[in-house]
């Protein structure tokens, strides 16, 4: 697959060949994308929700009334869940929501996410994202000229400091280095913008996985 490379000022900078194994998958599997996104979001959950169990409720431990002869049910503590002010039965406790997902499956999900953007025509290749000055207004004008209103930028091994400062106040524009490339962020933005350095990094990333396999 060959795509045209453009510059931030709107000019052209040649073309680049994309690996069909990464960007050219025709049959996009929505179930694979869903599983990887669920795995990512589960890892992000704090899991700090907590209720008071019976031994944590600050209430008297005295027996409510005698065991027999009252005509009512037998109870021993007002901390029990069935009483107002008592503990909550089977409530949430502090735990991790993360679960395992095979490394090869995660890589497959990323390939499908990248291919989905290429197939939908929502993939843009930039020559570079370096700026001489961190000017938000100038960057916003450039992005509007290119029609980028909701986009994820993958800048390369490192994000240019001026570009990062200029982009951080623009709504719906995210900027990440190569190491931050992930399925969830790719799918949550309408357009994926890759620099040539980012493409080299992605190709090397999948090449290393093939060698490891």
MOQUI-V728014 format. One record per residue. N is the residue number from 1. RES is the residue in one letter. PHI is phi in whole degrees, -180 to 180 (none if undefined). Layout:
n=(N	N)
res=(RES	RES)
phi=(PHI	PHI)
This chain:
n=(1	2	3	4	5	6	7	8	9	10	11	12	13	14	15	16	17	18	19	20	21	22	23	24	25	26	27	28	29	30	31	32	33	34	35	36	37	38	39	40	41	42	43	44	45	46	47	48	49	50	51	52	53	54	55	56	57	58	59	60	61	62	63	64	65	66	67	68	69	70	71	72	73	74	75	76	77	78	79	80	81	82	83	84	85	86	87	88	89	90	91	92	93	94	95	96	97	98	99	100	101	102	103	104	105	106	107	108	109	110	111	112	113	114	115	116	117	118	119	120	121	122	123	124	125	126	127	128	129	130	131	132	133	134	135	136	137	138	139	140	141	142	143	144	145	146	147	148	149	150	151	152	153	154	155	156	157	158	159	160	161	162	163	164	165	166	167	168	169	170	171	172	173	174	175	176	177	178	179	180	181	182	183	184	185	186	187	188	189	190	191	192	193	194	195	196	197	198	199	200	201	202	203	204	205	206	207	208	209	210	211	212	213)
res=(X	X	X	X	X	X	X	X	X	X	X	X	X	X	X	X	X	X	X	X	X	X	X	X	X	X	X	X	X	X	X	X	X	X	X	X	X	X	X	X	X	X	X	X	X	X	X	X	X	X	X	X	X	X	X	X	X	X	X	X	X	X	X	X	X	X	X	X	X	X	X	X	X	X	X	X	X	X	X	X	X	X	X	X	X	X	X	X	X	X	X	X	X	X	X	X	X	X	X	X	X	X	X	X	X	X	X	X	X	X	X	X	X	X	X	X	X	X	X	X	X	X	X	X	X	X	X	X	X	X	X	X	X	X	X	X	X	X	X	X	X	X	X	X	X	X	X	X	X	X	X	X	X	X	X	X	X	X	X	X	X	X	X	X	X	X	X	X	X	X	X	X	X	X	X	X	X	X	X	X	X	X	X	X	X	X	X	X	X	X	X	X	X	X	X	X	X	X	X	X	X	X	X	X	X	X	X	X	X	X	X	X	X)
phi=(none	-119	-127	-76	-100	-118	-107	-63	-83	97	-75	-98	-139	89	-143	-140	-93	-106	-70	-65	-69	-106	-112	-117	-72	-83	-90	-77	-92	-66	-68	-67	-61	-63	-67	-70	-64	-61	-63	-63	-68	-65	-66	-78	-65	-71	69	-97	-65	-155	-113	-85	-84	-58	-77	-104	-74	-85	-155	-58	-101	-69	-64	-62	-159	-62	-65	-128	93	-92	85	-106	-67	-85	-132	-120	-149	-81	-82	-66	-67	-80	-106	-61	89	-86	-73	-102	-84	57	-84	-70	-128	-63	-161	-94	-93	-68	-140	-81	-146	-55	-61	-66	-69	-64	-65	-64	-62	-67	-63	-68	-65	-65	-66	-64	-69	-65	-67	-83	74	-108	-114	-121	-110	-107	-66	-164	-122	-79	-121	-78	-139	-83	-104	-65	-62	-66	-67	-61	-64	-65	-67	-65	-64	-88	78	-100	-113	-143	-146	-111	-100	-106	-88	128	-57	-138	-89	-58	-61	-66	-67	-63	-67	-70	-89	-69	-100	-95	-62	64	-119	-115	-130	-136	-79	-55	-65	-90	-62	-150	-64	-61	-69	-64	-78	-78	-109	-69	-121	-106	-115	-115	-86	-63	-66	-66	-63	-61	-65	-65	-62	-66	-62	-77	-66	-65	-67	-66	-68	-68	-71)
